[in-house]
Amino acid sequence: MIQAERILIQHALMDPLNERFVFLSDSCIPLYNFSYTYDYIMSTPNSFVDSFADTKEGRYNPKMDPLIPVQSWRKGSQWAVLNRKHADIAVKDERLFPMFQLHCKKKPLPEFWRDQYVERERKGWHPVTYKLADATPLLIQSIKLFRN
């Protein structure tokens, strides 16, 4: 999966007008409309990568140590927004990516992105699935107000 994402980014970087590189999950929807989300993403110089420490059995391969020590291991969301600088770093990496190719089964880009680019972390967080009947305006508003 990382290889496919890297190829997409590599080709997108060829266009100097591309400033942000966005990966979305097919099973999640944004809480805000497209215009709001687009303006928010484009108005900040930041990249957004959601990850948290997760060393459940089978997720971390000790063979990655010392290049990727267990304390640097993160599980990430499929949602990611990279600015041009971070997209370029991900494409040009020749140190970490080969380690993932050798030792990882599931390889989404945010796990590859590691903690050096993440300011905060969640512990034990997992997405919540809502049914259609749950999606009331009150629920949507409460989620929008939540700050983690």
Disulfide bonds with the S-S distance in Angstrom:
none
